[in-house]
Amino acid sequence: MDQEHIAGPAGDGEGAGRRRFLAIATGAATAAGLGAVAGCGGGDGGADGRGGDRTDGSAAPGGKPSAASAHGFDVKAENAKQGHADWPVTKAGSARAIEGFADKVSVPAGESFGLHVSTTAPRFTVSAYRMGWYGGARARLVWRSEALPGARQPEHTVDSGTRMVRTRWARTTTVETKDWPEGCYLLRLDAQGGEGQRFVPMTVRSAATAGRTVVVNAVATWQAYNRWGGYGSYDGPTGGYASRSLAVTFDRPYEYDDGAGLFLVYEAPLIALAERLGIPLAYTTTTDVAREKRLLEGAAAVLSLGHDEYWSPEQRAHFTAARDAGTNIAFLGANCCFRRIRLEASDLGPDRTLVCYKSSYDQDPGFKRGHPATVDFRSAPGADPESSLLGVIYDGYPVDAPYVVTNPGHWLFEGTGARAGDRFEHLVGVEYDKVNTGFPTPRPIEILAHSPVVCEGRPSHQDTAYYTVASGAGVFATGTMRWVEALDATGDGRSGRNHGLDARSGALTTRVTENLLRVFAAGPAGRSHPAQDNVKAVYGGS
């Protein structure tokens, strides 16, 4: 999101505001204290609103195969293995001590990928951690390289036309994924002598999704917010919107969270919960869904995680087709499917450049060739508001407000003990969605939580909603960006960690998510749990 298409053009202040948004949302130290937030969404309802060493016998090359079989990946068996709690980066070192990226966003199990690493150290190692539950360790070391020679790669350049950062780094090593279980990985780069550590994300994608709940890593959004090299989709080195990149590439490291991008805040807690439940899971990325038309065929459910803002038209079409064929969908964040993007090739392969001109869409050579404008989905030309898929629609930021339960008898609140009017402090933020029938809204739709907010002086509401369609699919949207983060909330919230979310919020979101995942994994939720429309009762309108 940015406010330019909601409250009018924001000019040069927008980029700095969005960088501060990321600091508010994630607590990322690299973005803290930059600029002023410049706007809350307008809610007028208008259509234009705005090589390797053995780690243990189970994972060693040439050892036992991973827990995949003719029946698919066994999540329970994988998570019964010993975890390794030493996976986090604890010695990041200086900014350029070591960093890298993979030349593929995802690979099928058994396929290799290249790592492009720059380091000031003479040697380094790569450790591949599969992220999951593992008895609370949250990761398992699947593979570790031998010591590899390190070198400092050339400085990046910036494309004069699009202000896209280019690295053109040489491939440092090739990583084989033989016997790696499918799932979400963080590769940790460790510079010799403790000079530094960084992550490189990688998804080992599933060969099939039929009958499974599909975890979709929101890699396009990670990249749009990536300011490595001084430029991202919101601003450049001066902090001004006019200096933003019009295209960004996966051919560079991630700046935030020691190279993990947005994965650790917005995705890892949900993955841990889903794997703890042991439901059948599959793993892929937003770029894979966009590219492979049949990828979601027969899936029981699809999960869009906490910050999934940038979508291609192809990804949206494939999500919609899955819903209309009976696949449940959960949107576990806010401001989802807001930006329309185009994926193009980079020097290293297909779908590695993300194009999003936003308000400058008429300057886009692709638009001039007939491609859809890379503007907000709700904006002209070609307006197609995201609410037709989500049920809710993005309404604004920044807010920090209590989450208020409206419909405690709903099956999703079963076992929570929640009562009507119960408040959960700080759970609504930093962006939020609502049901707004001024935009295309599937019916019947049920509002579960209806939370008052004031966004830069404008009163509004946040909504959590659930709707069902003729195919039997159920669609759930949390309407708040802090949902996945709240899954890890503990204590009384006074420490300020997780935006002050406390154990009550952690317990609520955990139980609701467990109810959701179990029902959605069983097949079309609308058949057993049809939505009971309550928009009129909540809003007093149609």
N, C-alpha and C positions, 0 to 999 in steps of 0.2 A: 504494500500500500504506500502511496504518498498522497498528500492532500491536494495535489495540483488538479486532479479531476473530481474533487469533491467540493472543495471550498474555493475553487478558482485557482489560477496559476500562482504558485508559491515563489517562483523566481529563485534567486540564488540561495535563499535561506533554506530551501527544501532539503538539499543534500545533507547539510549539517544536522538538520532536524532528524533525518532518517538515521544518521549515524548515532545520534543520541537515542533514537528509538531502540536500536539494537542493544545499546548499553542498558536501557531500562528493561528490555525484554530478557536479556541473557546475563547481564552483569559482566559482560566481556570487558576486561580491563583495557583492551586496545581501543575501545570506542568511548570510554567513559569521559563525561564532561565536555563533549564536543558539540557546540552550537546550541540552538534553542529549538525545541519542538514547535513546528509551525502549523499545526492545524488538526482539528477533529473533523470527522466526516459529517457531511450534511445528510439529514434523513428526510428529505422532502418527498421521496418516493418517485422522483422523476426518472425517466429512463436514461437520461444522460448524467445523473448525479455523478456528480463528479467523475645362490644355490644352497643346500640347507643341512643344518645339524638336527639330529633327532632330539625331540623334547620328551616324549614318552611313547610307549609302545603303540598306543592307539592312533597316533598321528604321524608316525615316522614313515618317510617314503619307503615303499616296498613292504610296509606292514599290513595290518588288517585294513580292509576297505572301510570307508566312512559308513555311517548308519543310514545309508540310502539302500533301498531295495525296490523290487517291482511295485511295491505299494507306496513308495515315496519316502521322503525323509522322516525319520523317527525323532521328533523333538524330545520326547521323554528320555529316550536312550542317550541322546547327546548330552542333555543336561544332568544326567546321572554321573557323568564323568567328572573328574576332579577339575575344579576351577583354579584360576591363578589370579589372586587379588592384587598382584604387583603390576598390573597392566597400566595404571595411569602414568602420565608424564609427571615426574617429580623434580626434574632438573632440566628445565627448558633451555637454559643457557642464553646466550645473546641472540639477537634477532636473526642473524644469518649463520649461526653456528652449524645448524643442519636443518634442511628442509627438502621436501620433494613432492612429487605427484606421480600418479599412475597414468599410463597412456590409454587406459580403458576405465570407464566408470564401473563396469561390471563385467564378469566373465562367467560362463557356465563352469561347473566343477570339472577340473582336469585341464582347462585351457590356461595358457600362460599369459602374462602381461609384463610390460616393461615398467621399470621404476626409473625416474629421472631425479637424481639426488644431487644437491649442492651442499658441500660442507667445508669448513675450515680445518677439519680433523683429517689425519692421514688415513684413518680406517674407521669403519662403522659397521654395525650389524642391523639386520631387519628382523623384527619379531612380529608374527602374525597372530593377533588375538581375535578369536571369534566371540562376538558380544552376545550375551544371553543372560541366563539366570545363574546356573551353576551353584546352587545352594547359597546364593547371596554374593558370591565372588564377582559375578557379572561378566566374566570373560574366561576363556580358556586359551592357553597358548597352544596353537596348532602346529606352528613351524617356526624355526629360527635359522637364519643364514649363518654361514661362516663369516669371519671378518672380511670385509670387502674394502678395496682401495677407495679412498675418498678424494674428491677434488672440488675446487670452487668452480662453478659453472659461470658462463658469461652473464653480464648484466642484462636485464630485460630491456625491451624497447616498447614504444607506444605507437600504435598505428595513428597516422596523422588524420585520417578521415573519421574513424569510429572511436578513437582513443582507447582501443583495446590493448591491454597489456599482452605482449608476446615474450616467451622465454627462449624458445628454440634450443633448449638444453639437450645434450646428447643422452642417449639411454645409458644408464649406469649399470643396470643388471636386469636379467630376465627372471621372473618368479614363476615357478611351476606350481599349479594348484592341485596336483594329483593327491587324491585322498583328503582334500579339504572338504568338510561338510558345507553344504549350502548355508548361507546366512550373511549377516552383516559383520564386517571385519574392520578393525583398526590395526594398521601396520605401524609399529613403533620403530622409528629410526633412532639408534643410539650411537652418538659420536664417541669415538675412542677417548678414554681418559675423562669421561663425564662432562665433556664440553657442552653437550646439549642433547635434547630429545625433541622429536616432533612426530605427529601422527600423519598417516596417509589413509583415508577411507577407501574401502573396496567392498563391493557386494559380490558374493558368489551366488549367482542367481539360480533359481529353481528351473528345472527342465520342464515341469508341468505344474499347473495351479489348480486343476480340477479337484473339487471337493475340499479345498484348503482355504484358509484365511491368508490373504496375500498382504505382506508388509511391503509398502512402497516407499523407498527412501527418496526424499524430496530434493534430489541433487540439483535440480535447476534453481531452486530457491537458495540453496547453499551457495551456489556460484554467483547469483545475482548480488548477494550481500558480501561477497568476498572482495576485500579491498587490497589484496596482495599486489604490490607494485604501485600502490597509491591511487588506483582507480577501481570503481565498482559501478553498479547500475544506478547509483544515487548521486555520486559526486566524484570529484577528482581531488588532487592535492590541495587545492585552494578551499575546499569545502563547499564549492558552489555547484548547484544543480546543472548549470550550463556546461560544466566541465566533466560531467558524468560520461561513462562509457556507454556507447550505443550498442555495443556488442561486447560480451565477455567470453573467455575461453576456459575450458577445463585444463588447458595446458599450462598450469601454474599451481603452486601450493595454495592451501587455504590459510588465511591469516588468523581466523578466530579459533579459540580453544586449542591452541598449540597444534593447529593443522587439522583438527577434527571437523572444522566447519560448524554447522548448526546441529550436528548429530547428537552430541552428548546432552544438550538441554531438551531438545524437542523430540527425540526419537528413542534414545537408549532406555529411558524408564519404561516406556510402553513395550519395547521388545523384551525386556526382562520380565515384565508381568505376563505377557502372552506365552513366553517360553516356560515360565513357572506353572502356568495352567496346563501345559502339555497338549493344547489343541493342535490339530494338524496345520502347519504353517508353510508358506512359500515366501520367497524373497525376490524382489526385483527393484527397479528404480523408475523414476518418472520418464527418463529418456527411453527405457526399454518398453514401457507401456505405450509411449507415443509411436515407437517404431514398429511394434509387433501387434498387428490388428487382432490376432486371435489369442493373445497372451492370457487374457482374463477369462476365456471361455470355460464355463463350468465351475468357476471359483465359487466357494461358498460365500466369501466376503472379501472385501478389499478395504484396506486401512490407509487413509491419508493422515499423516501424522501432524505434529504440532504447528509446523510453519511450512506451508505448502502453497505459496502464493503464485508462483510462475508456472503457467501451463501452456502447452501448445494446443492448438485446435484438435490435433490428432489424439492427444491424451484425453482431452475432454470427451471427444466422440467415443473413444473406447471405454471410458468409465460409464458413459450414458448407455451405451449398448449393453454393457454388462448388467447394469441395473435393470434394463428393460428385458433382459433374459432371466432375471430372477436372482442375480447376485446382490447380496446386501452390501451397503457401503457405509463406512463410518468416517466422519470428518472430525478428527480429534484436536482441533485447533480453532483458529479464526482467520479471517482474511484469506481464505483458501480460493484458488482458481480465480484470482483477481486480475492478474496480468496475462495478456495474450502474447506469447513469444513465438519465435521461429527457430528451429534447430538447423544448423548448417555444419559442414565439415570444417575441421581445422587441419593444420599441417600433419597431425598425427592420426586422423581418422574421422569417420562420420559422426555427426551429432555431438560435436565437441565445441561448438560455438553457439552461444545463446544470444539471439538478436532481440532487442527490445528498445525501440526508439521512443516509446511513450508519446509525449506531446509533439515530438518531431517526426512522427510517422511518415509525413509527406516527403521527407528527405530520404527515406529508406529505399535503396535501389530495388529491394525485393518487393516492396509495395508497388513501386512503379512497374514491376514486371507482372503484377496481378496477384501477388500473395496477400493474405489478410493483413490488415494494419496491426502492428504490434503496439496496441494501446490497451487500456483496461477493457475487459470483456463487456462491461456495461456501457462503454462509450462508443460514439460514432467515430468512423464509419463501421458498419457491420455490428451494431450493438447487440449483445447476446448476454444479458445479465446472468451472473453465476447462480442466482437463486433457483433457476429452473432445474438445476442439479442438486444443489446443497439444501434447498428448502429455506435456508436463512440467507441473509445478504450482509456484507460488510457494512458497518455503520460508523466506525471511527476509532481514533486513538488520540492521545493517550488517556487511559482511565486506570484507576485502581479502586475497585469497589467490591462490596460483599456480594456473594452469589446467593440468591434468594430462591428457595424451593417453593414452587407453585403447585405441583401436582404429585404429592408424596405417595399416592396410591398407585402410581405407574409402576409397571413391572421392572423398569430399570432401577428404581429406588428400593426394590425388595431387599430386606436385610440391612438397610442402612440406618434404620430407626429415625429417618428424617421425617419431620412434620411440616405442615404448611407454614410458611413464613420463616423457617429456619434460615439463618444467615451464616455464611462461611467467608470470613474476612479475607480480602485480597485475591480471591479466586477469579474475579473478573478483571482481566487486564492482559497485556497492555493494549491489545486490540480486541474488538468484540463484534459480534454479529447479532442480528435480530430477524424476526419474521416481519416482513414488510410487504403487504399484499399490493402495494403500488408497483411492485416488480413481479414478474412471473413466479408464482408460488405453487408447487404441487399440493394437491389436497386429496385426502384428508391429512392434516398435519396437527400434531399435538405439541403444545408448549409445556415443557417440564419444569423449567425455571425461568422466571421473569424478573430480572434484577434491575432496579433503577440505577442509572448512571448519570453523571453530569460530565460532559465532555467539552472542555473549554467553554463553560458557561451554558451549553446547550443540554437541556434535560432529554434523556432518552431511556431506552431499556436494552439490556442484553437478554437474549433468549437461547435456551437449550431446546432443541426440537427434534421430533421424530415423525417421519411420514412413511406411508406405504403406497405402492403402486400396483397396477393390475397384474404384473408378472409375479407378485408375491414378495418382491424385494422390500426390505426395510432400509431406510436411510436415516442415520443419526448424525446430528451436528452439535458439538459442545457449545459453540458460540463464544468461546473464550480461548485465548492463546495459551493460558497457563494450565490447561488441563493436564497435559502430559508431565509437565514439570511438577505439578502437585502430587503426582503418584509417589514421589520421593520425599514429600514433606513429612517432617517429624518434629517433636517437641512442641513448645508453646508459641513459636514464631518470633520470639523476642530477639533472637540473634540476628534477624534480618535475612537469614539465608532463605533461598527460594521465595524472595519477595515478601517475607513475613508469613508465608503460608504455614499453617500449623498441622498437628497430627489429625485434628478433626477433618480438615480439608483432605489430607492424605487418605484417611479412612473412607471418606465419602467417594472421592474419585476412584479409588481402588475398587470398592465394591460395585459401583455403577459400571466401571469398565469390565470387571469380571462378569457381571450379568450380561452385558452387551456382547462380549466375546463368546461366551458359551452359547447364547441364543443364536447369534449370527453364524457361528460355526456349524450349527445344526441344519442350515438350509434357509430357504426364503422365510424371513421372520414375519412378513406380513400375513402369512397363512395362519400362524399360531398367535400372533400378536398384532392384529390390525390396528392402525392408528385411529383414534377417536378425536375428530376435529374439535378443537376448543379455542380457535382464534377469536371468535366472537365473544366468548366468555371472558377471555383475557384482555382483549383490546376494545371490546364493545363495538366493533365494526363488523365488516364482512369477513 
